[in-house]
Amino acid sequence: MKSGFNRRRFLGAAGGVAAALLTTRLRASANNRMNCAVLGVGGRGTGLLSLALTIPDVRVAAVCDIKPDRLANGLDMVTKAGQPPAAGFGDRGPLDYRRMLESKDIDAVIIATPMQDHAPMAIDCLKAGKAVLSEVAAAMTVDECWALVRAVEESGRMYMLSENVCYYRDLMAVANMVRQGLFGQTTYAECGYVHDCRFLSFEADGSLTWRGKLATQFIGNWYPTHAIGPVAQWMGINKTDRFASLVAMNTPPVGRQQYAAKKFGPESPQAKMKVVNGDSTTTLIQTANGAVIDLRFDTSSNRPHRMTTYHSLQGQTASFQSLTNDIWIESRSPSYEWETMEKYLKEFDDPRWKEFAETASKSGHGGADFFVMKDFFDALKAGTPSPIDVYDAAAWSCLMPLSGQSIQSGSARVEIPDFTRGKVKLPEAKNS
């Protein structure tokens, strides 16, 4: 079984457009208004649609979904928010979104479809001259990652990965501490997405959801960005360091079959389905400067959880661990003992949280979703660089297929591409 989908239809010649194109300001509509479309209005998409409808000077001009009930609900949400009726698309099939992209009035597209569709749809949007805010992950294969990079460079349009965990309040405070030098050189991190999602593998009729299909088709960590995103930002990935190589291992797959046997019966097709991916995938990543990251993925194990993600960071002069909300800072802690992160949150709180905490609290994921949407449209209006750009999206997402490649090669070391093509200037490269 291959570690990813073999989709190559978006490959083309390598782009050589200057990096300045990535900050091209998008033309706003009359009265400085920006028109956006929402592609996919299921559970996640309706949440993003609700947020988009609250952003000043943003009009939702189009909604697209192939399921009639979801499309009708999305269109109804727009009018109930007091905006003019949006155009509806999707009733002509899975590719009807391309008809939507023909509209000259749409400036940006929010993509919230199943993960397998993110890269092809984002590339189509960019080629049509639209900015993109894409749900995670950005792509399923290394080829798609490269194609996405080229599409951004050649179109000059902004692409942002909608990775909300990067906007968690405590994790942004840690980023602030790193920027101010409290951690010194960062050398090691642990992070993971450990969330019992077996119930999300099946529709009510027992058919497989996109998550369930992935478990039967894809080997490796197929949901890395929630975990790796904040760590990559802390460690300066694509700024002062880059991912260099990885090795990965899988446990046996037992969790989904156990769940299916209990829910649908031990002799049911669901209980007998062939799951190719292990319950838990561990990936060790080494950076060009020698730092090590322990990345875990597990959505199949039968276990409760306090939180779906966890993050820890080790530096020369400080250490942080989110599971216990503990931190120790050599220059600040009164003794050689852990302290609560709450003690430092007010001092190192990100300015955006200080200003918009009350507004953000009304959105999902502890308020993080609000900041994703705000940062996207703020950058579009100002013509500033993407907060989580295509190089980040490609570096974080390529861990999916490459972890599978390592597992299928007996946990062999696999090199990680430099999607910036040498733009990262390493202070003291220690390639291994």
matplotlib code that plots the C-alpha trace (Angstrom):
import matplotlib.pyplot as plt

x = [0.0, 1.3, 1.8, -0.2, -2.4, -0.7, -2.0, 0.3, -2.1, -1.0, 2.7, 4.4, 7.6, 9.3, 8.5, 11.2, 9.0, 10.6, 9.5, 8.1, 5.1, 4.0, 3.0, 1.1, -1.9, -5.2, -7.5, -10.3, -13.9, -15.7, -15.6, -12.5, -14.8, -13.4, -15.5, -14.8, -16.2, -16.5, -15.7, -17.2, -19.7, -19.9, -19.2, -15.8, -16.9, -19.9, -17.8, -15.4, -18.3, -19.7, -16.4, -16.0, -19.5, -18.2, -15.1, -15.6, -15.5, -15.8, -18.7, -19.4, -20.3, -20.4, -20.9, -20.1, -21.0, -22.0, -24.5, -27.8, -28.7, -25.3, -25.4, -28.8, -27.8, -24.7, -26.6, -29.2, -26.4, -25.3, -28.7, -29.4, -26.2, -27.6, -25.5, -26.8, -27.7, -24.6, -24.3, -24.6, -22.4, -21.9, -25.2, -23.4, -21.0, -17.5, -15.9, -18.6, -16.3, -14.3, -17.4, -17.4, -13.8, -14.7, -16.3, -14.2, -15.8, -14.3, -11.1, -10.4, -11.6, -11.8, -11.3, -12.9, -13.4, -12.1, -8.3, -7.8, -9.2, -7.2, -4.2, -6.0, -8.7, -6.1, -4.1, -7.1, -8.0, -4.5, -4.4, -7.8, -6.2, -7.8, -6.1, -6.6, -7.1, -6.9, -7.9, -5.2, -3.3, -2.2, -1.4, -1.2, 1.9, 5.3, 4.4, 1.3, 3.4, 5.8, 2.8, 1.3, 4.5, 4.8, 1.1, 1.7, 4.9, 3.5, 0.2, 1.6, -1.5, -1.5, -1.9, -2.4, -2.7, -5.5, -3.6, -5.4, -3.2, -0.5, -2.9, -3.5, -2.9, -0.3, 1.6, 1.8, 3.2, 5.9, 6.7, 7.0, 9.4, 11.5, 11.7, 12.9, 15.7, 14.5, 15.0, 18.4, 19.1, 16.1, 17.4, 14.5, 10.7, 7.9, 4.5, 1.5, -2.1, -3.6, -7.3, -9.7, -11.5, -12.7, -16.3, -15.5, -14.5, -18.1, -21.2, -24.5, -25.2, -21.8, -20.0, -16.6, -15.9, -12.8, -11.0, -12.1, -11.0, -7.5, -7.1, -7.6, -5.4, -2.7, 0.3, 2.0, 1.1, -1.8, -2.6, 0.8, 0.1, -1.8, 1.2, 4.2, 3.0, 3.7, 7.0, 8.1, 7.5, 9.4, 12.4, 12.5, 11.7, 12.0, 13.5, 16.8, 16.5, 14.7, 13.6, 16.3, 15.3, 13.0, 12.5, 9.0, 7.5, 3.9, 2.2, -0.2, -3.7, -6.3, -8.3, -10.7, -11.6, -12.3, -14.6, -16.3, -16.9, -18.7, -20.7, -21.7, -21.1, -18.0, -19.2, -20.0, -18.1, -16.9, -15.3, -13.6, -12.3, -8.6, -6.9, -3.4, -2.2, -1.1, -3.0, 0.0, 2.7, 5.9, 8.1, 11.6, 12.6, 16.1, 16.6, 19.6, 21.0, 20.8, 17.6, 15.3, 11.5, 9.5, 6.1, 3.2, -0.1, -2.9, -6.6, -7.3, -6.3, -9.0, -8.2, -9.5, -7.6, -7.3, -6.4, -6.1, -2.7, 0.4, 3.7, 6.9, 10.1, 13.6, 16.1, 19.5, 18.0, 14.3, 11.8, 8.1, 5.5, 1.8, 0.4, 1.1, 1.2, 4.7, 7.6, 11.1, 13.2, 16.8, 16.9, 13.5, 12.5, 13.4, 14.5, 15.3, 11.7, 8.8, 6.4, 2.9, 2.8, 0.0, 2.6, 4.2, 1.1, 0.3, 3.8, 4.4, 0.8, 0.7, -0.6, -3.4, -4.8, -4.6, -6.6, -9.1, -9.5, -13.2, -14.1, -12.1, -13.7, -16.9, -15.1, -14.0, -10.9, -10.6, -10.7, -7.9, -10.2, -10.9, -7.3, -6.8, -9.6, -8.6, -4.9, -5.9, -8.0, -5.7, -2.8, -4.9, -6.0, -2.5, -0.6, 1.7, 3.2, 1.0, 1.1, 1.5, 2.7, 3.0, 6.6, 5.4, 2.4, 4.5, 7.1, 4.6, 2.3, 5.1, 5.6, 2.5, 3.9, 7.5, 6.6, 4.8, 7.8, 10.0, 7.7, 7.5, 11.2, 11.8, 11.9, 14.8, 15.9, 14.2, 15.4, 12.9, 12.9, 13.8, 10.7, 12.3, 15.0, 17.9, 16.2, 16.8, 20.2, 21.4, 23.7, 25.6, 24.4, 25.0, 23.5, 23.4]
y = [0.0, 3.4, 6.0, 8.6, 9.3, 9.3, 12.6, 14.4, 16.4, 19.7, 19.4, 21.9, 23.7, 25.1, 28.8, 31.4, 34.4, 36.7, 36.4, 39.9, 38.5, 36.6, 39.8, 41.2, 43.2, 41.8, 44.2, 45.1, 45.6, 49.0, 50.8, 48.7, 45.6, 42.2, 39.4, 35.8, 32.4, 29.5, 26.1, 23.3, 24.1, 20.9, 21.1, 22.8, 25.0, 26.4, 27.5, 29.3, 30.8, 32.2, 33.8, 35.3, 36.9, 38.8, 40.4, 44.1, 44.9, 41.2, 40.0, 36.3, 36.4, 32.6, 29.3, 25.9, 22.4, 19.3, 18.3, 20.3, 20.5, 21.9, 24.4, 25.6, 26.1, 28.0, 30.3, 30.9, 31.8, 34.6, 36.2, 35.8, 37.7, 40.7, 40.3, 40.2, 36.8, 34.7, 32.7, 29.0, 26.4, 22.6, 21.4, 20.4, 18.0, 17.9, 20.2, 22.9, 25.0, 25.8, 27.6, 29.6, 30.6, 32.2, 35.1, 38.2, 39.5, 36.9, 38.0, 35.0, 31.5, 29.7, 25.9, 23.6, 20.4, 16.9, 16.9, 15.0, 17.9, 20.8, 20.9, 20.5, 23.0, 25.5, 25.3, 25.9, 28.9, 30.4, 29.9, 31.7, 34.7, 34.1, 34.3, 31.1, 30.2, 26.4, 24.1, 21.6, 19.8, 21.7, 18.7, 14.9, 14.2, 15.8, 16.4, 18.3, 20.3, 21.4, 22.1, 24.3, 26.3, 26.8, 28.0, 30.6, 31.8, 31.9, 33.6, 36.0, 35.4, 35.0, 31.5, 30.9, 27.6, 27.7, 26.2, 27.4, 25.7, 28.2, 30.8, 29.1, 31.7, 29.9, 28.7, 32.2, 33.4, 30.7, 32.0, 35.5, 34.2, 32.5, 35.7, 37.6, 35.0, 33.4, 29.9, 30.5, 28.0, 25.5, 22.0, 19.6, 19.5, 17.0, 17.4, 15.3, 15.1, 12.3, 12.3, 9.4, 10.1, 6.6, 7.8, 10.2, 7.3, 6.3, 8.0, 7.2, 4.5, 2.8, 4.1, 5.5, 9.2, 10.8, 10.0, 6.4, 6.2, 7.5, 4.8, 2.2, 3.9, 6.0, 4.9, 7.5, 10.6, 12.0, 14.9, 16.5, 20.3, 20.8, 19.4, 20.5, 24.1, 25.8, 23.9, 24.9, 28.5, 28.3, 26.7, 29.2, 26.6, 28.3, 31.3, 30.3, 26.5, 23.9, 20.3, 18.1, 14.4, 12.1, 8.5, 7.1, 4.0, 2.6, 0.5, -2.3, -1.2, -2.5, 0.5, 1.1, -2.5, -2.8, 0.3, -1.0, -4.5, -2.9, -0.4, -2.5, -6.1, -8.4, -9.9, -6.5, -5.2, -2.3, -4.6, -6.6, -3.6, -3.6, -0.8, -0.2, 2.6, 1.9, 3.3, 5.4, 6.9, 8.3, 10.5, 11.8, 14.9, 16.4, 19.9, 21.2, 22.8, 19.6, 20.0, 17.0, 16.9, 13.9, 14.1, 11.7, 11.0, 8.9, 9.1, 5.3, 4.4, 3.7, 6.4, 9.6, 12.8, 16.1, 17.9, 16.8, 18.3, 18.6, 20.6, 20.8, 22.8, 22.5, 25.3, 26.1, 28.2, 27.3, 24.4, 24.3, 21.5, 22.0, 18.8, 20.1, 23.8, 24.0, 26.2, 26.7, 29.7, 29.9, 33.7, 34.1, 31.1, 31.5, 27.9, 24.8, 23.7, 23.9, 26.9, 27.3, 29.0, 31.2, 33.2, 34.5, 34.7, 38.3, 39.5, 37.5, 37.4, 38.1, 41.7, 40.3, 38.3, 41.3, 43.4, 40.8, 38.2, 38.9, 38.9, 35.8, 33.9, 33.7, 31.6, 27.9, 26.3, 28.6, 31.7, 30.6, 30.4, 34.1, 35.0, 32.8, 34.6, 38.0, 37.5, 36.3, 39.2, 41.8, 40.5, 40.6, 44.2, 45.4, 43.5, 42.0, 38.5, 35.5, 34.7, 31.0, 30.9, 28.2, 27.3, 26.5, 24.7, 22.5, 21.8, 20.8, 18.8, 16.8, 15.0, 13.0, 11.2, 11.1, 9.5, 6.8, 6.4, 5.9, 3.3, 1.3, 1.4, -0.2, 3.1, 4.3, 7.9, 10.1, 13.5, 16.4, 18.8, 22.5, 24.1, 27.5, 26.3, 27.7, 30.9, 29.8, 31.0, 28.7, 30.3, 27.2, 24.3, 20.8, 18.6, 15.0]
z = [0.0, -1.0, 1.7, -0.2, -3.2, -6.6, -8.0, -10.5, -12.6, -11.1, -11.8, -14.1, -14.7, -11.6, -10.9, -10.5, -9.5, -7.0, -3.4, -3.5, -5.5, -2.4, -0.8, -3.7, -2.5, -3.7, -5.4, -3.0, -4.3, -4.2, -0.8, 0.2, 0.6, -0.1, -1.6, -0.5, -1.3, 1.1, -0.5, 1.7, 4.4, 6.5, 10.2, 9.9, 6.9, 8.6, 11.5, 9.2, 7.3, 10.5, 11.3, 7.8, 8.2, 11.3, 9.6, 8.7, 5.0, 4.0, 2.0, 1.5, -2.2, -2.9, -1.1, -2.6, -1.4, -3.3, -0.6, -1.2, 2.5, 3.4, 0.5, 1.4, 5.0, 4.0, 1.8, 4.5, 7.0, 4.7, 4.4, 8.1, 8.8, 6.9, 3.8, 0.2, -1.1, -2.0, -5.2, -4.8, -6.4, -6.1, -7.5, -10.8, -9.1, -7.4, -10.0, -9.9, -7.7, -10.9, -12.3, -9.1, -9.7, -13.0, -11.1, -11.3, -8.1, -5.8, -4.2, -1.8, -1.2, 2.1, 1.6, 4.2, 2.1, 3.0, 3.3, 0.1, -1.9, -0.3, -2.7, -6.0, -5.1, -3.7, -6.9, -9.0, -6.9, -7.1, -10.9, -11.1, -9.3, -5.9, -2.5, -0.5, 3.2, 3.3, 6.1, 7.2, 5.9, 2.8, 0.6, 0.7, -1.4, -1.9, -5.5, -4.4, -1.9, -4.8, -7.1, -4.4, -3.9, -7.7, -7.9, -5.3, -6.8, -10.3, -9.4, -6.9, -4.7, -1.0, 0.5, 4.2, 6.0, 8.5, 11.4, 14.5, 17.1, 16.3, 17.8, 21.1, 23.8, 25.8, 22.8, 21.4, 24.7, 24.5, 21.0, 22.5, 25.1, 22.4, 20.4, 23.5, 24.0, 27.2, 25.8, 24.2, 21.5, 21.1, 20.9, 21.4, 21.2, 21.7, 20.1, 19.2, 18.1, 20.3, 20.0, 19.9, 16.6, 15.9, 16.0, 13.1, 10.8, 10.0, 8.7, 10.3, 7.7, 8.4, 5.3, 5.7, 6.2, 4.7, 7.9, 7.7, 4.1, 5.0, 7.7, 4.9, 2.3, 3.9, 5.9, 8.2, 10.1, 8.2, 10.5, 11.5, 11.3, 14.6, 16.5, 14.4, 13.6, 16.9, 17.3, 13.8, 14.6, 17.9, 16.2, 13.3, 10.6, 7.2, 8.9, 10.6, 10.4, 8.3, 8.5, 7.2, 7.7, 9.5, 10.6, 11.5, 13.1, 13.4, 16.0, 14.9, 13.9, 16.4, 17.7, 14.7, 14.3, 18.0, 17.8, 14.7, 16.2, 19.2, 17.1, 14.1, 15.3, 15.0, 11.7, 10.1, 7.0, 9.2, 11.7, 8.9, 7.0, 6.3, 8.2, 6.8, 9.2, 12.7, 15.7, 16.7, 14.5, 15.9, 13.7, 14.8, 12.8, 12.7, 11.6, 9.6, 12.8, 14.7, 16.8, 17.2, 17.3, 18.5, 16.7, 17.5, 15.8, 17.2, 16.4, 16.9, 20.4, 23.0, 25.7, 27.2, 26.8, 28.6, 25.4, 21.7, 21.2, 23.4, 23.0, 24.8, 24.1, 25.5, 25.1, 26.6, 29.3, 29.6, 29.2, 28.7, 28.7, 27.9, 29.3, 32.8, 31.9, 33.5, 32.6, 34.0, 33.0, 34.2, 34.3, 36.0, 38.0, 41.7, 42.1, 40.1, 40.1, 37.7, 37.7, 36.3, 32.9, 34.3, 36.2, 33.0, 30.7, 31.5, 30.9, 27.6, 26.3, 22.6, 21.9, 19.7, 22.6, 24.9, 22.5, 21.1, 23.8, 24.5, 20.8, 20.1, 23.0, 20.9, 18.3, 18.2, 19.6, 22.6, 20.4, 18.0, 15.0, 15.3, 14.9, 11.9, 10.0, 11.2, 10.3, 6.8, 5.9, 7.6, 5.6, 2.4, 2.9, 3.9, 1.3, 4.0, 4.0, 4.8, 8.5, 7.7, 4.1, 1.5, 2.5, 6.0, 4.7, 2.4, 5.1, 7.7, 5.3, 3.6, 6.9, 5.9, 2.9, 4.1, 7.4, 5.4, 3.1, 6.1, 7.7, 4.4, 4.1, 7.5, 9.4, 7.2, 7.3, 4.7, 3.5, 3.7, 0.8, 1.2, -0.3, -0.1, -2.4, -0.3, 0.9, 4.5, 5.6, 8.4, 11.0, 11.7, 9.6, 11.1, 8.4, 9.3]

ax = plt.figure().add_subplot(projection="3d")
ax.plot(x, y, z, "-o")
ax.set_aspect("equal")
plt.show()
